[in-house]
Amino acid sequence: MPLLATRVAPAWVDYNGHMNDAEYARVFSLGVEALMERIGLDEAGREKERYTLYTLETHLCYRREVHEGQALEIEVTLLDRDAKRLHVFFEMRDTHGNLLATSEQMLMGMATAADGARPAPFPEAVGRAIAELPAAPVAAWPELAGRRIGLPPKR
């Protein structure tokens, strides 16, 4: 079962007739919200734990065009974690399993308080839920994970 299932809304389609690049980021942001729900940080969990996630960094790769009304499924793989950060890899696929886009992200756990938010270790229950996420050791990371932006070396 996917982390998130959605469809391309008409408002997400641009002048080229496919989903605008910014809307891919929107869908992956919705994927982060679904991840938060899965690990117990839905609205009630955020309030109870006084804790949330912030996105520190994102690397988005576009693989195929996506069109109005098209069904999308988002899956997540945990690449690494420490006491307060998650390194995750999201894949956007169509219902046939074709890879449409990826988003590699670094997420930071934040304790929330009236005077602001600050980095803090995951609450115990959240940490247990994170341990249940699909994970990949470095040797088995998805092919597109860990990439950097740059031109190929000149020969």
N, C-alpha and C positions, 0 to 999 in steps of 0.2 A: 504494500500500500504506500503510495507516495506521501511525502511530507506535506505537500500542497498540490491541489488540483484546481486549475482555473481555466478560463478562456480569454482570448484576446478581445478586449473591449473595443468597440468602434472608435472611441476617443483615443486609443493608443496607436492608431494607424496614421502614418504620415503621408506626405505628398508623393512618396515613392511606392505607395500601395502596400507597405508592410509595416510591422511594428517598429515604431521609432526607437532609436537606441536608448533614450532615457527610460523608456517603458520596460526594457529588459531589467534595468536597475530597480524599477518599481516592483516587478515580479519577484526578483531576488530579495528585496526588502520584505515583501510579504512572506517569503520563505523564511527569513530570520524570525518574523513574528510567529510563524507556525513552529519553528524550532523552539522558540521561547515557551510556547504552549506545551510542547512535548516534554520539556525539562522542568515544568512546573512554574514557569514565570509568565503565566497568563495574567490577566488583570488582577484576579484575586491573589495569585501567588506573589506578584510584585508588591502588592499592598501588605500582605502578611509578612513576607520576608524583608520588606523595605530594600528591595534589590532589583536590578535590571541589567540589561546588556547594552553596551554602546558599540557601534561599529568603528574600528580604528583605521582599517585599510580594506580596500576592495580591488580585485583585479578581475575584470569582466572580459570574457572572450566570446565573440559572436561567431557561430559556426554555420548557421543556416538562416534564411529568411523565415519569418513567422508572419502569418496573415490573419486578418480579421476573422473572429469566430473560432480560430484554431484552438483545440484543447492542448493545454500545457500541464506537465507534471514536473514537480521539483523534488529532487532527492538530495540528501545531505550525507557527507562522509566526514567523520572527525579525523583530521590529519594529525593533530597534536593538541596538547592542553597542558596548562600548569594550574596553579592554585586559583588564578583569577582570569586566565585568558583561554580562548578557544581558537584554534586554527582549523577552519572548516572549508569544505569544498562542496559547492552546490552544482548540480547538473539539471539543466532544463531539457526535457525530452518531449517529443510528441507521443501520441498514443501507440505508435508503431515502434517506439524505442529509439528513434533517431535523435542524436544529440543536436540540440539547437543552440545552446549557449552554456557557458560555465561561469561561476563566480567564486573565486577563492577569497576568503575573508578572514580577518583577524578581529575577534570580538572580545571586548573587555567587560568583565563583571564589575558592576558599580553598586555600592551601598548608597541608598538614597536617604536623604534627611532634609529637614526644612531649610537648612543652610546650604544645600547643594548635594552633589553626588561626588563620591571619591572611589577610586579603585579598591576592591576588597575581595577576599577569597569567596568562592562559591559557598552558599549555605549548604549544609550537609545533605539535605534532601535533593537539592539541585545537582550537587556533585554525584550523587548516586544515579540520578536520571541521566546525566551526561555519560556515565560509565556504560550505560545501556545503548548508546548511539552506535550505529554502524561505524566502525573505525578501520583505518588502514595503516599498517606500519610503513615507514619510509620506503622500503623496498617494493611495496605494493601500492604506492600512491597512483591515483589516476594519471594517465599520460600528460594531461594538460595542467596538472598541479605543479606548483613551484617554478613556473615560468617567469621570466623577466621580459620586460619590454626592451627592444633594441633591434637594430638592423643586423642582418647576418654579417659575419666577418668578411672583410674585403680580401679577395685573393690576389 
